[in-house]
Amino acid sequence: MKIDLENSSRLYYSIKEVADHFGVTQALLRSWEKEFKSTIKPRKSEGGTRQYSKEDINNIALVFHLVKEKGMKLEGARQMLRQRKDEYSRKIEAIEKLEIIRRELKEIEKQFDSLEE
């Protein structure tokens, strides 16, 4: 299940929701949290439950892109994030906005199709 960050008013998401959003395990998210301490910093409740903000999710998207999509090793991804975090953030934001536009266009197409019937 994808999280709709653009239209959601929620401040925090559970580790399960974030793991489902990226199609990864909760254990992998916890591992990335340790590996990318300066980038992924979820808030923790008194009981230790992780609560991910939209910024945390965007940072995880950067790590996901570098490690899972580009196939980089963790050290390489860590170096890349230090050097080009802003550049990758802009690319990820652009991709997310394009996906939203794509969904909207498909919805408009469905509406036009229903008018023709």
N, C-alpha and C positions, 0 to 999 in steps of 0.2 A: 504494500500500500504506500503510495507516494504521499508525502506531506506537502500540502499546498501552502508554502511559506508566504506567498504574495497575498492571499486572501484570509489567512488565519490571524486571529487576534490573540491566540495563545502565546504565553511568554516562554513556556517550557514544555519539552517533550520527554517521554520516558526512553530508556535505552532500547526497549523493545520496539517502539515506534521508529526510532532512528535506524536501528538495524534493519527493520523491514523496509524502510524507505530506500536504503542502499542495497538491499538484498545480501547482507552480510550477517555474520553471527554477532551476538552480543560480546562474546569473548574477543573477537577481532577488534571491536570498538574499544574494549578495555585495553587491549594490547596497544592499539594506536594511541590511546590516551597516555600510556607510559612512554611510548617512543617519541611522541610529538608534544611533550609537556608544555612548550611555550605556545603551541598552536591550538590544541584541543584541551579545554579546561572546563568541563561541565561542573555545574554547581552540585553540591551534595547536601541532601537533607540530613537532619540529625541522625537518622537511621542509616545513612550511607547510600541512599538511593540517588542515582545520578539523574540530573535534570539538565537537559540540553536546550540552550537558547538557539535562536535563529542564527546568531553569529557562530556558535559552536557547529551547527549543522552545515553552514557555508564552509567552515574550515575543514570539516570532515569531507565535504565534497571535493575540496582541493586535494586532500590526501588520497581520496578514492581515485580521482582522475590520474594522479601521478603513479600510484602503486598498481591499481587494478587495470586502468585503461591504457596507460603508457608502459606498464611493466617495469617501472623503476624499482630498484632495491630501496629499502628504508633509508639508508644513509644518503643515497643520492636524492631521494625525495626531500629529506631534511635539509640538505644543502640548497636544493632548488627553492624550497619554501623561504629560506632565509633570503635568497637573492631576488626572487621574483614573485613574492606573495601577491603584491598588488596587481601585477600583470595577469596572473592566473585567476585572481578574484574577478577581475573584469571579464575575462573570457567565460568563466562559469556563470556569472550574472547574465551575460549576453545569451548564452545557451539556454538558460532557464527562461529568459524573457521570450526567446524564439519559440520554445516549447509551449509557452502560454498562448502566444499568438497563433501557433499551429492548431491548438485545441479550439481556440475561438473561431478560426477559419473553418474548421471541420463542423463546428456547431452551426455556423452560418450556412454552410453547404447543405446540412441536413434540413435547415429551415427552408431553403430554396427548393430542395427536392420535395418537401411536403407541400409546398405551394403549387407545384406542377401537377400533383396527383389529383 
